[in-house]
Amino acid sequence: MSAIRPEKFTLKNGVPVIIRSVEVSDWAEQIQFRNTFKNETIFTWHTPATNPQEEETKKFIAATLAAPKECFIGAFHEKKLIAQIGIHKLLGRDHPWTEHAARFGMTVLKDYWRQGLGIKLLNVMQEEARRMGYQVIHAEVREANKPAIEMYTKFGFEITGTQKKVAFINGRYHNDFLIFKEIN
């Protein structure tokens, strides 16, 4: 099981946060979180038209918790989910050539940007990925997301490539950078 032990963390602005595994019982908070961030940014694959449903959300959380090499970590202020990071198999499935490699995705609500939460979640994610036996982690980051790129490179990720015109948003093409880090 991929549940992590809850950990207290204080943001730069003094707001207390609990970092822990997202549980099936958090399904309503997960839906509210996605309904908030999908309207705040274009730096995610969730769009304003994405409408998460209760059953699919519960199934996703349960499947992630049950998977030995996947993890879904949330940052909660009081009971509100304010950020999340997930570790997943590189191809989204088992494959003998990619057992050493994970991918991750992270989202932080706009009100909590630049408060130290991204770096904290990256640290927690990296330790969990190591514990699961991963040696490298990959992700994509929208080229226009300069603060995230700065954070990832400061954390030791390197940009290894560009996916050109990967997204068409509001009448404009956007590129994504591929990022990579060795963690062993």
N, C-alpha and C positions, 0 to 999 in steps of 0.2 A: 504494500500500500504506500502511496506517495504523499501522505499527509506530513506536514511539518509542524514543529512545536511553535506555539504562539510566542511572539517576541514584541516587547514594547519598544517604540521608537518615537523620538520627539523631533518634529519638523523644525527648521530654522526659525519659524515664526512662533514657536512654542506650542503648537497644536500637537496633542498626544495621538499616537497612532498605534494600532495593533497590527502586526504582520503575521498572517497565518494562512493555512490552506483554505481555499474557498470550499465550502461544504455544500452538499445538496440543499440543506436548509437555507442557504443564502440565495436561492434561485431568484427571489423577488428583487433583492438588492442587485444581483447580477443584471437582471433585465433593466432596472432603473439606471444603473451605471452605463450600460450600452446605449440606452435611450438618451442619456446626457451627452456622452462623448461623441456620438455619431453626428451631433449637431454642432460640436465645438471645433472640429478640426477635419482637415482632409488627409491627415497623416495616418489613417487607418483604412482598412478595407470595409469597414461598416459604413453604410450610407444612410442618409435620412430615411430612405425607403425600406431599410432593413428593420423588420419587426420581430424581434426574438419572442418566442412563445415559451410558456411554462414547461411543457413536457420536453421539448427539445433541449431547453436549458438544463433541466434536471438530468437528462440522459447524458449530456456532454460532461457535466460536472462529475457525475457518478463514474463514467467511463474513464475520465482522467484520474480520479482518485484510485480506481482499481488497477490502473496501468503501472507496472513497476518502474518504467522508465519515462514517466510523464508526471508533470506537477503543475498545479494551478494555484498561484499564490496571490492573495489579496492584501491590500492595506486598507484598514478600516478606521475611520474616525467616528467614535461612538459606535453606532451600528451601520453607518453609511460606508459603502464600498467606494473608495476614492482613487484607487489605482490597482492594477493587476499586472502580473507577469506570468507567462506560461512557458513551460519547457515541453517540447514535443519531439518525437522521432523525426529525423531529418526529412524523410520521405512521407511521413504521416503513417508509416507502417513498418513492420519488421523487414529488414533486408540485410543479408550477411555482410555486404560491403559497407554498410553505413551504421553499424552498431556503435561505433565510437563517436558518432556525430549527432548533435542535437540542433534544433532550431528553437528560437524563442520569439515571443512577441510581447510588447509592453505598452500599456496605455495608462496615462495619469490624467485625471480631470484637470482642466485648465486652472481652476482656483488653487491648485496645489503644485503648479509648475515652479521650478527654481527654489524648492524648499528642501533639497537633499534627498527626496524620496526616490528619484530615479536611480541614483548611485546606490542607495541602500537596497533597493529591489534587485539591482544587478548583482550586488554582493551575495544576497540570499540565493538568487537564482544560480549563480556560479557554484556556490557550495553544494547546492542540491544536485546540480548537473554532475559535479565531481563524485558525489556520493552514489549517484546512479551509474557511475562507470563511464561517463562521457569524457572524451579527451579534447574535443573541439566543439565550439558553438557558433552557429551562423544566424544571421537575421537579414532583413531588408529594412531600409530606412529611406523615406522619401527625401529626395535631394533638396527640396525646399525647407526641410525641417532642420535648419542650421543649429538650434540649441541641442537637439538630440544627437546630431552628428558630432558636435563638440563634446558632449557627455560621453558618447560611446568611444571616441578616439582617446579621450582622457582616461577612460577605464581600460584601455589596452586593445580595443578592437582596431582592426585595420580594414580599410576599404579595399576590396579585392576586385570590384567590377561595377558596372552600371547596367541596369536593365532599362534600355531606352524606351521612352513613350509607353511605359507599363500601365499608366492610368490616364484616362481622359476625364477631367473634372472641370466643370463650369466652363466648357469651351476651350480648354487648354490641356496640352499633353504634359505629363509629369514623369520624370525618371525616378527610379529607386536605385540606391547604392546597395550593393551586397557587402555585408560586413562579416568578419571572422575573428575568432580568438582561440588560441590554444590555452587549455586550462589544466593540463596535467602537470 
